[in-house]
Amino acid sequence: MKLFDSHCHLDDERFNEDREELIKKLKEDGVYKLVTAGYSLQGSRNAVELSKKYDFIYATIGISPNDVPDTQEELNRQIEELKVLYKNYKKIVAVGEIGLDYHWNTDNKDIQKMAFIKQIELANELNLPIQIHTREAIMDTIEILKNNKVNKYGIFHCCPFNRELVKEGIKLGFYISFAGPTTFKNAKNAPEIINLVPEDRFLVETDSPYLAPEPHRGTRNDPRNVKYIIEKIAEVKGKSFEEIQNLACENAKRIFNIE
């Protein structure tokens, strides 16, 4: 197998006991490349350190909507720190995960929006794509992307199964990334969304350690489980596992500018 997990969190504390052992197994079990995603200043530093240590691991840097600081001053300081991270180390392939989350946070929408816009500006400055987290904030997410051009486009990570978001995202030039929920038995409209996405604009991810796919739902997720998302997409599209695996891999290499 040649699996490319386009978004996971290998620095998560759930991997603390066996991280190195797991990473060695990943390559043996067909994980060709993966992107471990930053979500805070420290999470971004951790992602970069992992990418330094392993040749097949790449990193993103960013401040997620669930990790934005309380003040604009602190937000600006953290963004400057992200710039320093990038300048000191070039195996960083995107700014993310960034975006809006009104499920967990409803009292700081203004600074979430500010952080999103400022990090789009950061991505443009660094000539990188973005990885977008959006939850219960679809209209505001679309509005910000329409009003703030992203030069290198980007990815809707663990994309919600919302046809308007997917249609607008594709129209704006973004990629759609499918994760574990694609395989869930209650994801009734997953096939419709899969079929909406052109073959050159989809990615697969685990978002591990979260959102383990069927048949491992409820357990700690890891990048090897990206194969179950590939199986689901292949089933829906009537294609072979190898075809979908190869398309996902080539799409990921293209958007992340990985040789």
BABA-545957 format. One line per 5 residues: number of its first residue (from 1); their letters; for each residue y, x, z of N, C-alpha, C, O, CB. Coordinates in steps of 0.1 Angstrom, whole numbers, plus 5000, padded with zeros to 4 digits. Glycine has a CB too. Layout:
BEGIN
NUM	A	Y:X:Z:Y:X:Z:Y:X:Z:Y:X:Z:Y:X:Z  ...
END
This chain:
BEGIN
1	MKLFD	4988:5008:5000:5000:5000:5000:5013:5009:5000:5012:5020:5004:5000:4991:5012  5023:5003:4995:5036:5010:4995:5047:5000:5000:5054:4994:4993:5040:5014:4980  5047:4999:5013:5056:4989:5020:5069:4995:5023:5070:5006:5028:5049:4984:5033  5080:4987:5021:5093:4991:5025:5099:4980:5034:5103:4969:5029:5102:4993:5012  5100:4983:5047:5106:4974:5056:5121:4976:5056:5126:4987:5061:5100:4976:5071
6	SHCHL	5129:4967:5051:5143:4969:5049:5152:4967:5062:5164:4969:5061:5148:4961:5038  5145:4962:5073:5153:4960:5085:5144:4959:5097:5136:4949:5098:5162:4947:5083  5145:4968:5106:5138:4967:5119:5146:4974:5129:5157:4980:5127:5123:4974:5117  5141:4974:5142:5148:4980:5153:5138:4989:5161:5134:4985:5172:5155:4969:5162  5135:5000:5156:5125:5009:5162:5130:5015:5175:5123:5021:5183:5121:5020:5153
11	DDERF	5143:5014:5178:5149:5020:5190:5148:5010:5202:5151:5013:5213:5163:5024:5188  5143:4998:5199:5142:4987:5209:5133:4992:5220:5123:4999:5218:5137:4974:5203  5137:4988:5233:5129:4992:5244:5115:4988:5244:5107:4994:5251:5136:4987:5257  5111:4978:5236:5097:4973:5236:5088:4984:5229:5076:4983:5230:5096:4960:5228  5095:4994:5223:5087:5005:5217:5087:5017:5225:5081:5027:5221:5093:5008:5203
16	NEDRE	5093:5017:5237:5095:5029:5245:5082:5036:5249:5081:5048:5249:5103:5025:5258  5072:5028:5251:5059:5034:5256:5051:5041:5245:5043:5050:5248:5051:5023:5263  5052:5036:5233:5044:5042:5222:5051:5044:5209:5044:5044:5199:5032:5032:5220  5064:5046:5210:5072:5047:5197:5066:5058:5188:5064:5055:5176:5086:5050:5201  5064:5070:5193:5060:5081:5184:5046:5079:5178:5044:5082:5167:5060:5095:5192
21	ELIKK	5037:5074:5187:5024:5071:5182:5024:5060:5171:5017:5061:5161:5015:5066:5194  5032:5050:5173:5034:5039:5163:5039:5044:5150:5034:5041:5140:5043:5028:5169  5050:5052:5151:5056:5057:5139:5046:5065:5130:5046:5065:5118:5068:5066:5142  5038:5073:5137:5027:5081:5130:5018:5071:5123:5013:5074:5111:5020:5090:5139  5014:5060:5129:5005:5051:5123:5011:5043:5112:5004:5040:5102:5000:5040:5134
26	LKEDG	5024:5041:5112:5031:5034:5101:5028:5040:5088:5024:5033:5078:5046:5033:5104  5030:5053:5087:5028:5060:5074:5014:5059:5070:5010:5057:5058:5033:5074:5075  5005:5061:5079:4990:5060:5076:4986:5046:5071:4977:5045:5063:4982:5064:5089  4993:5036:5076:4990:5022:5073:4998:5016:5061:4999:5004:5059:4991:5013:5085  5004:5025:5053:5011:5021:5041:5025:5018:5041:5031:5013:5031:5004:5008:5037
31	VYKLV	5032:5021:5052:5047:5019:5053:5053:5032:5046:5053:5043:5051:5052:5018:5068  5059:5029:5034:5064:5040:5026:5078:5044:5030:5081:5056:5031:5065:5035:5011  5086:5034:5033:5100:5037:5038:5104:5025:5047:5098:5014:5046:5110:5039:5027  5113:5028:5056:5119:5017:5064:5133:5021:5068:5137:5032:5068:5110:5015:5077  5140:5010:5071:5154:5011:5076:5155:5006:5090:5152:4994:5092:5164:5004:5067
36	TAGYS	5158:5014:5100:5160:5010:5113:5175:5007:5115:5183:5016:5113:5155:5020:5124  5178:4995:5120:5192:4990:5119:5200:4992:5132:5195:4989:5143:5192:4976:5116  5212:4997:5131:5221:4997:5143:5226:4983:5145:5227:4975:5136:5233:5007:5140  5230:4981:5158:5235:4968:5162:5246:4969:5172:5253:4959:5175:5224:4959:5168  5248:4981:5177:5259:4985:5187:5262:4999:5184:5255:5006:5176:5255:4982:5202
41	LQGSR	5272:5005:5191:5275:5019:5189:5263:5027:5194:5259:5037:5187:5287:5023:5198  5257:5024:5206:5246:5032:5210:5233:5029:5201:5226:5039:5198:5242:5029:5225  5231:5017:5197:5220:5014:5188:5221:5021:5175:5211:5025:5169:5220:4999:5186  5234:5023:5170:5236:5030:5158:5232:5045:5160:5226:5051:5151:5250:5029:5153  5237:5050:5171:5233:5064:5174:5218:5066:5175:5212:5076:5170:5239:5069:5188
46	NAVEL	5211:5057:5181:5197:5057:5182:5190:5057:5169:5180:5064:5166:5191:5046:5191  5195:5048:5160:5189:5047:5147:5191:5060:5139:5182:5064:5132:5196:5035:5139  5203:5066:5140:5205:5078:5133:5195:5089:5138:5190:5097:5130:5220:5083:5135  5193:5090:5151:5184:5100:5157:5170:5098:5152:5164:5108:5149:5184:5099:5172  5166:5086:5150:5152:5084:5145:5151:5088:5130:5141:5094:5126:5148:5069:5146
51	SKKYD	5162:5085:5123:5162:5089:5109:5162:5104:5107:5157:5109:5097:5174:5082:5101  5168:5111:5116:5168:5126:5116:5154:5131:5118:5150:5141:5112:5178:5131:5126  5147:5124:5126:5134:5129:5131:5123:5127:5121:5113:5135:5120:5130:5123:5144  5124:5116:5113:5113:5112:5104:5118:5111:5090:5128:5104:5087:5106:5099:5109  5111:5117:5080:5116:5117:5066:5116:5104:5060:5124:5101:5051:5107:5126:5058
56	FIYAT	5108:5094:5064:5107:5081:5057:5115:5070:5064:5115:5059:5060:5092:5077:5056  5123:5074:5074:5131:5065:5081:5146:5067:5078:5151:5078:5078:5129:5066:5097  5153:5056:5075:5167:5056:5072:5174:5047:5082:5168:5040:5089:5170:5051:5057  5187:5049:5083:5195:5042:5094:5206:5034:5088:5212:5037:5078:5200:5052:5104  5210:5023:5096:5223:5017:5094:5231:5018:5106:5225:5020:5117:5221:5002:5090
61	IGISP	5244:5017:5105:5253:5018:5116:5262:5005:5116:5267:5001:5106:5262:5031:5116  5264:5000:5128:5273:4988:5129:5273:4981:5142:5265:4985:5151:5268:4978:5118  5282:4972:5144:5283:4965:5157:5280:4950:5154:5288:4944:5146:5297:4967:5163  5269:4945:5159:5265:4931:5156:5275:4921:5163:5282:4925:5172:5251:4929:5160  5275:4909:5158:5283:4899:5165:5279:4896:5179:5287:4891:5187:5282:4886:5157
66	NDVPD	5267:4900:5183:5263:4898:5197:5266:4910:5205:5263:4910:5217:5248:4895:5198  5272:4920:5199:5276:4933:5207:5290:4936:5205:5294:4947:5209:5267:4944:5202  5298:4927:5200:5313:4931:5198:5319:4932:5212:5316:4924:5221:5320:4920:5189  5328:4942:5213:5335:4944:5226:5345:4932:5228:5348:4924:5219:5342:4957:5226  5351:4932:5240:5360:4921:5243:5374:4923:5238:5382:4913:5236:5361:4920:5258
71	TQEEL	5378:4935:5234:5392:4938:5230:5393:4944:5216:5383:4951:5212:5399:4946:5240  5404:4942:5209:5406:4948:5196:5407:4964:5198:5402:4971:5189:5418:4943:5190  5413:4968:5209:5414:4983:5211:5400:4989:5212:5398:5000:5206:5422:4985:5224  5391:4983:5219:5378:4989:5221:5370:4988:5208:5362:4997:5204:5370:4982:5232  5372:4977:5200:5365:4975:5187:5370:4986:5178:5361:4992:5171:5369:4961:5181
76	NRQIE	5383:4989:5177:5388:5000:5169:5382:5013:5173:5379:5021:5164:5403:5000:5169  5381:5016:5186:5375:5028:5190:5361:5030:5186:5357:5041:5181:5376:5029:5206  5353:5019:5187:5339:5020:5183:5337:5022:5168:5328:5029:5164:5332:5007:5188  5346:5016:5160:5345:5017:5146:5349:5032:5142:5342:5037:5133:5355:5008:5139  5358:5038:5149:5361:5052:5147:5349:5061:5150:5346:5070:5143:5373:5056:5155
81	ELKVL	5342:5057:5160:5330:5065:5164:5319:5063:5153:5312:5073:5150:5324:5060:5178  5318:5051:5147:5308:5049:5136:5312:5058:5124:5303:5064:5118:5308:5034:5132  5325:5060:5122:5329:5069:5111:5325:5083:5113:5320:5090:5104:5344:5068:5109  5326:5087:5126:5322:5101:5130:5307:5103:5128:5302:5113:5122:5326:5104:5144  5299:5092:5132:5285:5093:5129:5282:5095:5115:5273:5104:5111:5278:5080:5134
86	YKNYK	5288:5087:5106:5285:5088:5092:5289:5102:5086:5282:5108:5078:5293:5077:5084  5301:5107:5090:5306:5120:5085:5297:5131:5089:5296:5141:5082:5320:5122:5090  5290:5130:5101:5282:5141:5106:5267:5140:5100:5260:5150:5102:5282:5141:5121  5264:5129:5094:5250:5127:5090:5249:5117:5079:5254:5105:5080:5241:5123:5102  5244:5121:5068:5244:5113:5056:5232:5104:5053:5231:5098:5042:5247:5121:5044
91	KIVAV	5222:5104:5062:5210:5096:5059:5212:5081:5064:5203:5075:5070:5197:5102:5065  5224:5077:5063:5229:5063:5067:5231:5055:5054:5238:5059:5045:5242:5063:5076  5224:5044:5053:5223:5037:5040:5231:5024:5040:5232:5018:5029:5209:5034:5037  5236:5019:5051:5244:5007:5051:5252:5005:5064:5249:5012:5074:5235:4994:5049  5262:4997:5064:5269:4993:5076:5263:4979:5080:5264:4969:5073:5285:4992:5074
96	GEIGL	5257:4979:5092:5251:4967:5096:5242:4970:5109:5239:4981:5112:5242:4961:5085  5237:4960:5116:5240:4946:5111:5253:4941:5117:5256:4943:5128:5228:4937:5116  5260:4934:5108:5273:4929:5111:5274:4914:5107:5265:4910:5099:5285:4937:5105  5283:4907:5112:5284:4893:5108:5289:4884:5119:5298:4888:5127:5271:4888:5103  5284:4872:5119:5288:4861:5129:5276:4855:5135:5266:4852:5128:5297:4851:5122
101	DYHWN	5277:4852:5148:5266:4844:5155:5272:4834:5165:5278:4838:5175:5257:4854:5163  5272:4822:5161:5278:4811:5169:5267:4804:5177:5269:4794:5184:5285:4801:5161  5254:4809:5177:5244:4804:5185:5245:4809:5199:5245:4802:5209:5230:4807:5179  5246:4822:5200:5246:4829:5213:5261:4830:5218:5263:4831:5230:5240:4842:5212  5270:4830:5209:5284:4833:5213:5294:4823:5206:5295:4824:5194:5288:4848:5210
106	TDNKD	5300:4815:5214:5309:4805:5208:5324:4807:5213:5333:4801:5208:5305:4791:5211  5325:4816:5223:5339:4817:5229:5346:4830:5225:5357:4833:5230:5337:4818:5245  5340:4837:5215:5347:4849:5210:5347:4849:5195:5346:4860:5189:5340:4862:5216  5349:4838:5189:5348:4837:5174:5358:4846:5167:5356:4852:5157:5349:4823:5169  5370:4846:5173:5381:4854:5166:5378:4869:5166:5380:4875:5155:5394:4852:5174
111	IQKMA	5373:4874:5177:5370:4889:5176:5357:4891:5168:5356:4902:5162:5368:4894:5190  5348:4882:5168:5336:4883:5159:5341:4884:5144:5336:4893:5137:5326:4871:5160  5350:4875:5140:5355:4876:5127:5363:4889:5124:5361:4895:5113:5365:4864:5124  5371:4893:5133:5378:4905:5132:5368:4917:5130:5370:4926:5121:5387:4908:5144  5358:4918:5138:5348:4928:5137:5341:4928:5124:5339:4939:5118:5338:4927:5149
116	FIKQI	5338:4917:5119:5331:4915:5106:5340:4921:5095:5336:4929:5087:5328:4900:5103  5353:4916:5095:5362:4921:5084:5364:4936:5085:5364:4943:5075:5375:4913:5085  5367:4941:5097:5369:4955:5099:5357:4964:5094:5359:4975:5089:5373:4958:5113  5345:4959:5096:5334:4966:5092:5331:4965:5077:5324:4974:5072:5322:4962:5100  5335:4954:5071:5335:4954:5057:5344:4964:5051:5341:4971:5042:5340:4939:5051
121	ELANE	5356:4966:5057:5365:4976:5053:5359:4990:5055:5361:4999:5047:5379:4975:5061  5352:4992:5066:5345:5004:5069:5335:5007:5058:5334:5019:5053:5338:5004:5083  5327:4997:5055:5317:4999:5044:5323:5003:5031:5318:5012:5024:5309:4986:5042  5335:4997:5028:5341:5001:5015:5347:5015:5016:5346:5022:5006:5353:4991:5013  5352:5019:5028:5357:5033:5029:5345:5043:5028:5347:5053:5022:5363:5034:5043
126	LNLPI	5333:5039:5033:5322:5049:5033:5314:5047:5020:5304:5054:5018:5313:5047:5045  5317:5037:5012:5310:5034:4999:5295:5030:5002:5286:5035:4995:5310:5047:4990  5294:5021:5012:5280:5017:5016:5280:5002:5014:5290:4995:5015:5277:5021:5030  5267:4996:5012:5265:4982:5013:5266:4977:5028:5266:4985:5037:5252:4978:5007  5265:4964:5030:5265:4959:5044:5252:4951:5046:5246:4946:5036:5277:4950:5046
131	QIHTR	5248:4950:5058:5237:4941:5062:5243:4930:5071:5249:4933:5082:5225:4949:5070  5241:4918:5067:5248:4906:5074:5238:4899:5082:5227:4895:5078:5254:4897:5063  5242:4896:5095:5236:4887:5104:5245:4874:5104:5256:4875:5108:5234:4893:5118  5239:4863:5101:5246:4850:5103:5237:4840:5109:5226:4837:5104:5252:4845:5089  5242:4834:5120:5235:4823:5127:5244:4812:5131:5254:4815:5139:5227:4829:5139
136	EAIMD	5242:4800:5126:5250:4789:5129:5265:4791:5126:5274:4787:5133:5249:4784:5143  5267:4799:5115:5281:4803:5112:5282:4805:5097:5290:4813:5092:5285:4817:5119  5275:4796:5089:5274:4798:5075:5287:4797:5068:5290:4805:5059:5264:4789:5069  5295:4787:5071:5307:4784:5063:5317:4796:5066:5324:4800:5056:5313:4771:5067  5318:4800:5078:5328:4811:5081:5323:4824:5075:5331:4832:5070:5329:4813:5096
141	TIEIL	5310:4826:5074:5305:4838:5068:5308:4838:5053:5313:4849:5048:5289:4839:5070  5306:4827:5046:5309:4826:5032:5324:4828:5030:5328:4835:5020:5304:4813:5026  5332:4822:5038:5346:4823:5036:5351:4838:5037:5359:4842:5029:5354:4814:5046  5346:4845:5047:5350:4859:5049:5346:4867:5037:5353:4876:5033:5344:4864:5062  5334:4865:5032:5329:4873:5021:5336:4870:5008:5338:4879:5000:5314:4870:5019
146	KNNKV	5341:4857:5007:5349:4854:4995:5363:4860:4995:5369:4863:4985:5350:4839:4994  5368:4862:5008:5382:4866:5009:5383:4881:5012:5394:4887:5012:5388:4859:5021  5371:4888:5014:5371:4902:5016:5360:4909:5008:5349:4909:5011:5368:4905:5032  5365:4914:4997:5355:4920:4987:5347:4931:4993:5352:4941:4999:5363:4925:4975  5334:4931:4991:5325:4942:4995:5321:4950:4983:5314:4945:4974:5312:4936:5002
151	NKYGI	5326:4962:4982:5325:4969:4970:5311:4972:4965:5307:4971:4954:5332:4983:4971  5302:4975:4975:5288:4978:4972:5278:4967:4975:5266:4969:4976:5284:4991:4980  5284:4955:4977:5276:4943:4980:5268:4945:4993:5272:4952:5002:5267:4940:4969  5256:4939:4994:5249:4940:5006:5237:4930:5007:5233:4925:4997:5258:4938:5018  5233:4927:5019:5221:4920:5022:5223:4909:5032:5229:4912:5043:5209:4929:5026
156	FHCCP	5218:4897:5030:5217:4887:5041:5204:4890:5048:5193:4886:5043:5218:4872:5036  5204:4897:5059:5192:4901:5066:5186:4888:5073:5194:4880:5079:5195:4912:5077  5173:4888:5073:5166:4876:5079:5173:4863:5075:5177:4855:5084:5165:4878:5095  5175:4861:5063:5184:4851:5057:5179:4837:5062:5167:4833:5060:5184:4851:5042  5188:4829:5067:5185:4815:5070:5181:4807:5058:5186:4810:5047:5197:4808:5077
161	FNREL	5172:4797:5059:5167:4790:5048:5177:4779:5045:5174:4767:5046:5153:4784:5050  5189:4783:5040:5200:4773:5037:5203:4776:5022:5208:4786:5018:5212:4775:5046  5201:4765:5014:5203:4767:5000:5217:4771:4996:5219:4778:4986:5199:4755:4992  5227:4765:5003:5241:4768:4999:5245:4783:5002:5251:4789:4994:5251:4759:5007  5240:4788:5014:5242:4802:5017:5236:4811:5007:5242:4820:5002:5237:4805:5031
166	VKEGI	5223:4808:5003:5216:4816:4993:5223:4816:4980:5225:4826:4973:5201:4812:4992  5226:4804:4975:5233:4802:4962:5246:4810:4962:5249:4818:4952:5236:4788:4959  5254:4809:4973:5267:4816:4973:5265:4831:4974:5272:4838:4968:5276:4810:4985  5255:4835:4982:5252:4849:4984:5249:4855:4971:5254:4866:4968:5241:4851:4994  5240:4849:4963:5236:4854:4950:5248:4855:4941:5250:4864:4933:5225:4846:4944
171	KLGFY	5256:4844:4941:5268:4844:4932:5277:4855:4936:5284:4860:4927:5275:4830:4934  5278:4859:4948:5287:4869:4953:5281:4883:4950:5288:4893:4953:5291:4868:4967  5269:4884:4946:5262:4897:4943:5254:4903:4954:5250:4914:4953:5273:4906:4940  5250:4894:4964:5243:4899:4975:5228:4898:4973:5223:4890:4965:5247:4892:4988  5220:4905:4981:5206:4904:4982:5202:4895:4993:5209:4894:5003:5199:4918:4983
176	ISFAG	5190:4889:4992:5185:4880:5002:5172:4887:5008:5163:4890:5000:5181:4866:4996  5172:4888:5021:5160:4895:5028:5152:4885:5035:5157:4877:5044:5165:4906:5037  5139:4884:5032:5130:4875:5039:5122:4882:5050:5118:4893:5049:5120:4869:5028  5121:4875:5061:5115:4880:5073:5103:4871:5078:5099:4862:5070:5125:4882:5085  5099:4873:5090:5087:4866:5095:5088:4851:5094:5078:4845:5091:5086:4869:5109
181	PTTFK	5100:4845:5097:5100:4830:5096:5096:4824:5082:5092:4813:5081:5114:4825:5098  5096:4833:5072:5091:4828:5059:5076:4824:5059:5072:4815:5052:5092:4840:5048  5069:4829:5069:5054:4826:5070:5052:4815:5080:5040:4810:5081:5047:4838:5074  5062:4810:5087:5059:4801:5098:5055:4787:5092:5060:4783:5082:5072:4799:5107  5046:4781:5099:5041:4768:5094:5052:4757:5093:5051:4748:5085:5029:4763:5103
186	NAKNA	5062:4758:5102:5073:4748:5102:5084:4751:5092:5094:4744:5092:5078:4746:5116  5083:4762:5084:5093:4766:5075:5091:4759:5062:5087:4765:5052:5093:4782:5072  5093:4746:5062:5089:4737:5051:5097:4740:5038:5092:4739:5027:5091:4723:5054  5110:4745:5039:5117:4748:5027:5117:4762:5023:5125:4766:5014:5132:4743:5029  5109:4770:5029:5108:4785:5026:5105:4786:5011:5111:4795:5004:5098:4792:5034
191	PEIIN	5095:4779:5005:5092:4781:4991:5104:4778:4982:5106:4785:4972:5080:4772:4987  5111:4768:4985:5123:4764:4977:5133:4776:4977:5138:4780:4966:5130:4752:4982  5135:4782:4989:5145:4793:4990:5139:4805:4983:5147:4812:4976:5148:4796:5005  5127:4808:4984:5121:4820:4977:5123:4818:4962:5126:4828:4956:5105:4821:4981  5121:4806:4957:5122:4804:4943:5136:4804:4938:5139:4806:4926:5116:4791:4939
196	LVPED	5146:4803:4947:5160:4804:4943:5165:4818:4940:5175:4820:4933:5169:4798:4954  5158:4828:4946:5162:4841:4946:5156:4849:4934:5144:4849:4932:5158:4849:4959  5165:4855:4925:5160:4862:4914:5151:4874:4918:5153:4879:4930:5172:4868:4905  5142:4878:4910:5133:4889:4914:5139:4902:4916:5133:4911:4922:5122:4890:4903  5151:4904:4911:5158:4917:4914:5168:4916:4925:5176:4925:4927:5165:4922:4901
201	RFLVE	5167:4905:4933:5176:4904:4944:5170:4900:4958:5177:4895:4967:5187:4893:4940  5157:4902:4959:5151:4899:4972:5146:4912:4979:5142:4922:4972:5140:4889:4971  5146:4912:4992:5140:4923:5000:5131:4916:5010:5130:4904:5012:5151:4931:5007  5122:4925:5017:5114:4920:5028:5116:4929:5040:5120:4941:5039:5099:4921:5023  5115:4923:5051:5118:4930:5064:5110:4924:5075:5104:4913:5074:5133:4929:5067
206	TDSPY	5109:4931:5086:5102:4925:5098:5112:4921:5109:5109:4912:5117:5092:4935:5104  5124:4928:5110:5133:4926:5121:5125:4929:5134:5129:4924:5145:5139:4912:5121  5115:4938:5133:5107:4941:5145:5116:4948:5156:5125:4955:5152:5095:4950:5142  5113:4945:5168:5101:4939:5174:5101:4923:5174:5092:4917:5180:5098:4944:5188  5111:4917:5168:5113:4903:5169:5105:4896:5157:5101:4902:5148:5127:4899:5169
211	LAPEP	5104:4883:5159:5100:4874:5148:5087:4878:5140:5086:4878:5128:5111:4873:5138  5077:4881:5148:5064:4885:5141:5059:4874:5133:5060:4862:5137:5053:4888:5152  5054:4877:5121:5050:4866:5111:5036:4861:5115:5029:4867:5124:5049:4872:5097  5032:4849:5110:5019:4845:5110:5010:4856:5103:5014:4861:5093:5017:4831:5104  4999:4859:5109:4991:4853:5120:4994:4860:5133:4986:4858:5143:4977:4853:5117
216	HRGTR	5005:4867:5135:5007:4874:5147:5019:4869:5155:5025:4875:5164:5009:4889:5144  5023:4857:5151:5035:4851:5158:5034:4851:5173:5023:4847:5179:5037:4836:5152  5045:4855:5179:5045:4855:5194:5042:4869:5200:5042:4871:5212:5036:4845:5199  5037:4878:5191:5034:4892:5196:5046:4901:5193:5055:4898:5185:5021:4897:5190  5045:4914:5197:5055:4924:5193:5053:4927:5179:5042:4930:5174:5053:4937:5202
221	NDPRN	5063:4926:5171:5063:4928:5157:5065:4943:5154:5071:4950:5162:5074:4920:5150  5059:4948:5143:5062:4961:5138:5062:4962:5123:5058:4953:5117:5052:4972:5145  5068:4973:5117:5070:4973:5103:5057:4971:5094:5059:4967:5082:5075:4986:5099  5045:4973:5099:5033:4971:5091:5032:4956:5087:5026:4953:5077:5021:4976:5099  5038:4947:5096:5036:4933:5093:5045:4928:5081:5044:4916:5078:5040:4925:5106
226	VKYII	5052:4937:5075:5060:4932:5063:5050:4928:5052:5054:4921:5043:5069:4944:5058  5038:4932:5053:5028:4928:5043:5026:4913:5043:5023:4907:5032:5015:4935:5045  5027:4906:5054:5025:4892:5055:5036:4884:5048:5034:4874:5042:5024:4887:5069  5048:4890:5048:5060:4884:5041:5057:4886:5026:5060:4876:5018:5073:4890:5045  5053:4897:5022:5050:4900:5008:5039:4890:5003:5040:4885:4992:5045:4914:5006
231	EKIAE	5029:4888:5011:5018:4879:5007:5023:4865:5005:5019:4858:4995:5007:4879:5018  5032:4860:5014:5038:4847:5012:5046:4845:5000:5045:4836:4993:5046:4844:5025  5054:4855:4997:5063:4855:4985:5054:4855:4972:5056:4848:4963:5073:4866:4984  5044:4863:4973:5034:4864:4961:5027:4851:4959:5026:4846:4948:5024:4875:4964  5023:4844:4970:5017:4831:4969:5026:4821:4963:5022:4813:4954:5012:4826:4983
236	VKGKS	5039:4821:4967:5048:4811:4962:5052:4813:4948:5053:4804:4940:5061:4811:4971  5053:4826:4944:5057:4829:4930:5045:4830:4921:5047:4831:4909:5065:4842:4930  5033:4829:4926:5022:4830:4917:5020:4844:4911:5016:4846:4900:5022:4820:4906  5023:4854:4919:5022:4868:4915:5013:4876:4924:5009:4871:4934:5036:4875:4914  5009:4888:4920:5000:4896:4928:5008:4902:4939:5020:4904:4939:4993:4906:4920
241	FEEIQ	5001:4906:4950:5007:4913:4961:5014:4926:4956:5025:4929:4960:4996:4917:4972  5007:4933:4947:5012:4946:4942:5026:4944:4934:5035:4952:4936:5002:4953:4933  5026:4933:4927:5039:4930:4919:5051:4928:4929:5061:4934:4927:5037:4918:4910  5048:4920:4939:5059:4917:4948:5062:4929:4957:5074:4932:4960:5055:4905:4957  5052:4936:4961:5054:4948:4969:5063:4958:4961:5072:4964:4966:5041:4955:4972
246	NLACE	5060:4960:4948:5067:4970:4940:5082:4965:4937:5091:4973:4937:5060:4972:4927  5083:4952:4935:5097:4947:4933:5105:4948:4945:5117:4953:4944:5096:4932:4929  5100:4945:4957:5107:4946:4969:5111:4961:4972:5122:4964:4976:5099:4941:4981  5102:4970:4969:5105:4984:4971:5116:4989:4962:5125:4996:4966:5092:4992:4968  5115:4986:4949:5125:4990:4939:5139:4984:4943:5149:4990:4942:5121:4986:4925
251	NAKRI	5139:4971:4947:5151:4964:4951:5158:4971:4963:5170:4973:4963:5149:4950:4954  5150:4975:4973:5155:4982:4985:5160:4995:4981:5171:4999:4986:5144:4983:4995  5153:5003:4973:5158:5016:4969:5172:5015:4961:5180:5023:4963:5148:5023:4960  5173:5004:4953:5185:5002:4946:5197:4999:4955:5207:5006:4954:5184:4991:4936  5196:4989:4964:5207:4985:4972:5211:4996:4982:5222:4998:4985:5204:4972:4979
256	FNIE	5201:5004:4987:5203:5014:4997:5206:5028:4990:5209:5038:4997:5192:5015:5006  5205:5028:4977:5208:5041:4970:5199:5052:4975:5203:5063:4978:5223:5045:4971  5186:5049:4975:5176:5058:4980:5168:5063:4967:5163:5054:4960:5166:5052:4991  5166:5076:4966:5159:5081:4954:5144:5077:4956:5136:5081:4947:5161:5096:4953
END
